[in-house]
Amino acid sequence: MNIIKLDAIESTNDYLKNSKIDEIQIAYTYNQTKGKGQRGNQWLSKPGKNLAFSIKIFPEDFQVHDQFRINIIFSMFIFNTLKSLNIPDIKIKWPNDIMSGDKKICGILNELKIKGNHIENIIIGFGLNVNQENFDNLPNASSLKLITSINYLLDQIVNLFIQNLNKYNYLEKLVNSNVNNNDLFYAYNYNLYGLNSVLKFTNDKSRFEGEILSVNSKGSIRIRNNDNSIDNYNIHEIKMIY
């Protein structure tokens, strides 16, 4: 595993995307200038305050229709690492934001290279708000420091993530499609933000309310509507309002 610390970079995901090395690589920085989030959003980060971390892996026989399994594994990897730091009330907001209470502290972005029906490689990146204290015009954002009043050493945070990849078998789970991940799938659903609560959603046509019931292995969310009917939505069909 090749680990690269970058002084400053537009995007750690893009850095690995341009790499020609065919082995597992990690790139991280404390100064990401043009981070990307889900749905084309920009991830804003103040220099020297936060962590941007990406890993490039080469899965063994992972098919495209199984790609959400990787999302589940990586979300739980971050979730459990933050739990080990005693960050309170950690939840996973579908599909893969990490929350503390009602505040977002981490976002995840997966980018696939596909050959036929198989995933040739995948770059998984996350941005973690660590010591940043001001989030202009982002009322739902927070950081580890704001939540715990602790000023964290970024080198210790990144070392913990790297150690946990191997220590708790996450790397093997990410690479090997034959490893049983039922425990992580259950834990992902159990720790869903807003589980069994009525929340607001929006789609291309309207806003609506519904109760989150579960997320299936393909990434679709199951919602009970006000009329007691149940619908499934994929990641690009609806957006949660919180």
GISUL-V237882 format. One record per pair of residues at least 12 apart in sequence whose ideal C-beta (glycine too) atoms are under 10 Angstrom apart, sorted by the first residue. I is the first residue (numbers start at 1). GAP is how many residues later the second one is. Records with the same first field share a line. If there is no record, write none. Layout:
# GISUL-V237882
I->GAP ; GAP
This chain:
# GISUL-V237882
1->22 ; 23 ; 24 ; 25 ; 54 ; 56 ; 161 ; 164 ; 165 ; 170
2->14 ; 17 ; 19 ; 21 ; 22 ; 23 ; 24 ; 25 ; 54
3->21 ; 22 ; 23 ; 24 ; 25 ; 52 ; 155 ; 159
4->12 ; 15 ; 17 ; 21 ; 22 ; 23 ; 24 ; 25 ; 50
5->21 ; 22 ; 23 ; 24 ; 25 ; 150 ; 153
6->21 ; 22 ; 23 ; 24 ; 25 ; 26 ; 46 ; 48
7->22 ; 23 ; 24
8->21 ; 22 ; 23 ; 24 ; 25 ; 39 ; 40
9->18 ; 19 ; 20 ; 22 ; 23 ; 24 ; 25 ; 26 ; 43 ; 45
10->19 ; 22 ; 23 ; 24 ; 25 ; 26
11->16 ; 18 ; 21 ; 22 ; 23 ; 24 ; 25 ; 32 ; 41 ; 43 ; 98 ; 112 ; 114 ; 116
12->14 ; 15 ; 16 ; 17 ; 20 ; 23 ; 24 ; 39 ; 40 ; 41 ; 42 ; 43 ; 44 ; 97 ; 111 ; 113 ; 114 ; 115
13->14 ; 19 ; 22 ; 23 ; 39 ; 40 ; 41 ; 42 ; 43 ; 96 ; 97 ; 98 ; 110 ; 111 ; 112 ; 113
14->13 ; 18 ; 20 ; 21 ; 22 ; 40 ; 97 ; 109 ; 111
15->12 ; 13 ; 14 ; 17 ; 37 ; 39 ; 41 ; 108 ; 110
16->38 ; 39 ; 40 ; 41 ; 95 ; 105 ; 107 ; 108 ; 109
17->37 ; 39 ; 94 ; 96 ; 104 ; 106 ; 108
19->37 ; 104
21->35
22->34 ; 36 ; 99
23->33 ; 34 ; 35
24->31 ; 32 ; 33 ; 34 ; 97 ; 141 ; 147 ; 150 ; 151
25->29 ; 30 ; 31 ; 32 ; 33 ; 98
26->27 ; 28 ; 29 ; 30 ; 31 ; 132 ; 135 ; 136 ; 139
27->25 ; 26 ; 27 ; 28 ; 29 ; 96 ; 98
28->23 ; 24 ; 25 ; 26 ; 27 ; 97 ; 98 ; 126 ; 129 ; 130 ; 133 ; 134
29->16 ; 18 ; 21 ; 22 ; 23 ; 24 ; 25 ; 125 ; 129
30->15 ; 16 ; 17 ; 18 ; 19 ; 20 ; 21 ; 22 ; 100 ; 101 ; 124 ; 125 ; 127 ; 128
31->14 ; 15 ; 16 ; 17 ; 18 ; 19 ; 21
32->12 ; 13 ; 15 ; 18 ; 19 ; 20 ; 21 ; 22 ; 93 ; 95
33->12 ; 14 ; 19
35->15 ; 17 ; 72 ; 74 ; 90 ; 91 ; 92
36->71 ; 73 ; 75 ; 89 ; 91
37->60 ; 67 ; 70 ; 71 ; 72 ; 88 ; 90
38->57 ; 58 ; 59 ; 69 ; 70 ; 71 ; 72 ; 197 ; 198 ; 201
39->70 ; 196 ; 197 ; 200
41->66 ; 68
43->63 ; 64 ; 66 ; 82 ; 83 ; 84 ; 86
44->83 ; 85 ; 88 ; 91 ; 92 ; 93 ; 94 ; 97
45->82 ; 83 ; 84 ; 85 ; 87
46->83 ; 85 ; 86 ; 87 ; 88 ; 89 ; 97
47->85
48->82 ; 83 ; 84 ; 106
49->80 ; 81 ; 82 ; 83 ; 84 ; 85 ; 94 ; 96 ; 103 ; 105
50->55 ; 56 ; 77 ; 78 ; 79 ; 80 ; 81 ; 82 ; 93 ; 94 ; 104 ; 107
51->55 ; 75 ; 76 ; 77 ; 78 ; 79 ; 80 ; 93 ; 101 ; 103 ; 104 ; 106 ; 107 ; 110
52->73 ; 74 ; 75 ; 76 ; 106
53->25 ; 53 ; 71 ; 72 ; 73 ; 74 ; 75 ; 104 ; 105 ; 108 ; 109
54->55 ; 57 ; 69 ; 70 ; 71 ; 72 ; 73
55->19 ; 22 ; 67 ; 68 ; 69 ; 70 ; 71 ; 106 ; 107 ; 110 ; 115 ; 116 ; 119
56->55 ; 57 ; 65 ; 66 ; 67 ; 68 ; 69
57->13 ; 17 ; 62 ; 64 ; 65 ; 66 ; 67 ; 114 ; 117 ; 118
58->55 ; 61 ; 62 ; 63 ; 64 ; 116 ; 117
59->53 ; 59 ; 60 ; 61 ; 62 ; 63 ; 115 ; 116 ; 117 ; 118
60->58 ; 59 ; 115 ; 116 ; 117 ; 118 ; 119
61->57 ; 58 ; 115 ; 116 ; 117
62->50 ; 56 ; 57 ; 58 ; 59 ; 60 ; 112 ; 113 ; 114 ; 115
63->51 ; 53 ; 54 ; 55 ; 56 ; 114
64->48 ; 50 ; 51 ; 52 ; 53 ; 54 ; 55
65->52 ; 152 ; 153
66->51 ; 52 ; 53 ; 111 ; 151 ; 152
67->43 ; 45 ; 47 ; 52 ; 55 ; 151 ; 152
68->27 ; 28 ; 42 ; 117 ; 120 ; 147 ; 148 ; 149 ; 150 ; 151 ; 152 ; 166 ; 167
69->104 ; 105 ; 108 ; 110 ; 112 ; 115 ; 116 ; 148 ; 149 ; 150
70->40 ; 42 ; 49 ; 52 ; 54 ; 103 ; 104 ; 105 ; 107 ; 111
71->21 ; 24 ; 25 ; 37 ; 39 ; 51 ; 53 ; 117 ; 144 ; 148 ; 164
72->20 ; 23 ; 24 ; 101 ; 109 ; 112 ; 113 ; 114 ; 115 ; 116 ; 117 ; 143 ; 145 ; 147
73->51 ; 96 ; 97 ; 98 ; 99 ; 100 ; 101 ; 102 ; 106 ; 108 ; 111 ; 112 ; 115
74->22 ; 34 ; 36 ; 48 ; 50 ; 51 ; 52 ; 91 ; 96 ; 99 ; 100 ; 110
75->17 ; 18 ; 19 ; 20 ; 21 ; 22 ; 23 ; 31 ; 33 ; 49 ; 51 ; 109 ; 112 ; 113 ; 116
76->16 ; 92 ; 94 ; 97 ; 105 ; 107 ; 108 ; 109 ; 110 ; 111 ; 112 ; 115
77->31 ; 47 ; 49 ; 84 ; 87 ; 88 ; 91 ; 92 ; 93 ; 94 ; 96 ; 97 ; 107
78->12 ; 14 ; 18 ; 20 ; 27 ; 28 ; 30 ; 46 ; 48 ; 50 ; 83 ; 86 ; 92
79->12 ; 13 ; 19 ; 20 ; 27 ; 105 ; 108 ; 109 ; 112
80->84 ; 88 ; 90 ; 104 ; 107 ; 111
81->17 ; 47 ; 76 ; 79 ; 80 ; 82 ; 83 ; 84 ; 87 ; 89
82->16 ; 18 ; 23 ; 24 ; 46 ; 62 ; 75 ; 78 ; 79
83->108
84->76 ; 80 ; 84
85->59 ; 63 ; 65 ; 67 ; 71 ; 72 ; 75
86->62 ; 64
87->13 ; 18 ; 19 ; 57 ; 60 ; 61 ; 63
88->12 ; 13 ; 59 ; 60
89->12 ; 13 ; 14 ; 58 ; 104
90->15 ; 16 ; 57 ; 101 ; 103
91->99 ; 100 ; 101 ; 102 ; 103 ; 104
92->14 ; 16 ; 95 ; 96 ; 97 ; 98 ; 99 ; 100 ; 101 ; 103 ; 123
93->13 ; 14 ; 47 ; 99 ; 100 ; 101 ; 106 ; 147 ; 149
94->94 ; 95 ; 98 ; 99 ; 100 ; 101 ; 118 ; 120 ; 121 ; 125 ; 126 ; 127 ; 139 ; 141 ; 144 ; 146
95->13 ; 15 ; 120 ; 124 ; 125 ; 126 ; 139 ; 140 ; 145
96->12 ; 13 ; 14 ; 28 ; 30 ; 92 ; 123 ; 139
97->29 ; 43 ; 96 ; 143 ; 145
98->28 ; 30 ; 31 ; 93 ; 95
99->41 ; 43 ; 92 ; 94 ; 95 ; 143
100->29 ; 42 ; 43 ; 44 ; 46 ; 47 ; 48
101->41 ; 46 ; 92
102->37 ; 38 ; 40 ; 91 ; 92 ; 140
103->26 ; 32 ; 35 ; 36 ; 37 ; 38 ; 39 ; 40 ; 43 ; 44 ; 139
104->25 ; 31 ; 34 ; 36 ; 37 ; 38 ; 39 ; 89 ; 138
105->22 ; 23 ; 24 ; 25 ; 27 ; 36 ; 37 ; 38 ; 39 ; 41 ; 42
106->20 ; 21 ; 22 ; 23 ; 24 ; 37 ; 38
107->18 ; 19 ; 20 ; 21 ; 22 ; 34
108->16 ; 17 ; 18 ; 19 ; 20
109->14 ; 15 ; 16 ; 17 ; 18
110->12 ; 13 ; 14 ; 15 ; 16
111->12 ; 13 ; 14
112->12
118->59
119->58
122->52 ; 53
124->50
126->35
128->15 ; 16 ; 24 ; 26 ; 29 ; 30 ; 33
129->12 ; 13 ; 14 ; 15 ; 16 ; 17 ; 18
130->13 ; 14 ; 15 ; 20 ; 21 ; 22 ; 23 ; 24 ; 27 ; 28
131->12 ; 13 ; 14 ; 15 ; 19 ; 20 ; 21 ; 22 ; 23 ; 26
132->12 ; 13 ; 14
133->12 ; 13 ; 18
134->12
140->102
144->13
170->14
181->36
182->35
185->30 ; 31 ; 32
188->26 ; 27 ; 29
189->23 ; 24 ; 25 ; 26 ; 27 ; 33
190->24
192->20 ; 21 ; 22 ; 23 ; 29
193->19 ; 47 ; 49
194->16 ; 17 ; 18 ; 46 ; 48
195->16 ; 17 ; 18 ; 19 ; 20
196->15 ; 16 ; 17 ; 18 ; 28
197->13 ; 14 ; 15
198->12 ; 13 ; 14 ; 25 ; 26 ; 28
199->12 ; 13 ; 24 ; 41 ; 42 ; 43
200->39 ; 40 ; 41 ; 42
201->20 ; 22 ; 32 ; 36 ; 37 ; 38 ; 39 ; 40 ; 41
202->36 ; 37 ; 38 ; 39
203->30 ; 33 ; 34 ; 35 ; 36
204->33 ; 34
207->31 ; 32 ; 34
208->15 ; 17 ; 18 ; 23 ; 30 ; 33
209->14 ; 16 ; 17 ; 32
210->12 ; 13 ; 14 ; 15 ; 16 ; 19 ; 20 ; 21 ; 23 ; 28 ; 30
211->12 ; 13 ; 14 ; 15 ; 17 ; 19
212->12 ; 28
213->17 ; 19
214->18
215->17 ; 20
216->16 ; 18
218->14 ; 16 ; 17
219->14 ; 15 ; 16
220->12 ; 13 ; 14 ; 15 ; 17
221->12 ; 13 ; 14 ; 16 ; 17 ; 19
223->15
